[in-house]
Amino acid sequence: MRFTNWLLMATALLLLFSAAWLLFNIFMPVTV
């Protein structure tokens, strides 16, 4: 049960990081 919870949390963090990286790549060239 604990392993599944950790895996879910890791997946959520990875998705959040991917979304942030995508937004960064989209909006950074506009500001610079």
LINKAVEN-V484434 format. One record per residue. N is the residue number from 1. RES is the residue in three letters. OMEGA is omega in whole degrees, 0 to 359 (999 if undefined). Layout:
BEGIN
N & RES & OMEGA
N & RES & OMEGA
END
This chain:
BEGIN
1 & MET & 181
2 & ARG & 180
3 & PHE & 179
4 & THR & 179
5 & ASN & 179
6 & TRP & 180
7 & LEU & 179
8 & LEU & 180
9 & MET & 179
10 & ALA & 179
11 & THR & 179
12 & ALA & 179
13 & LEU & 180
14 & LEU & 178
15 & LEU & 179
16 & LEU & 179
17 & PHE & 179
18 & SER & 179
19 & ALA & 180
20 & ALA & 179
21 & TRP & 179
22 & LEU & 179
23 & LEU & 179
24 & PHE & 180
25 & ASN & 180
26 & ILE & 188
27 & PHE & 183
28 & MET & 179
29 & PRO & 180
30 & VAL & 182
31 & THR & 183
32 & VAL & 999
END
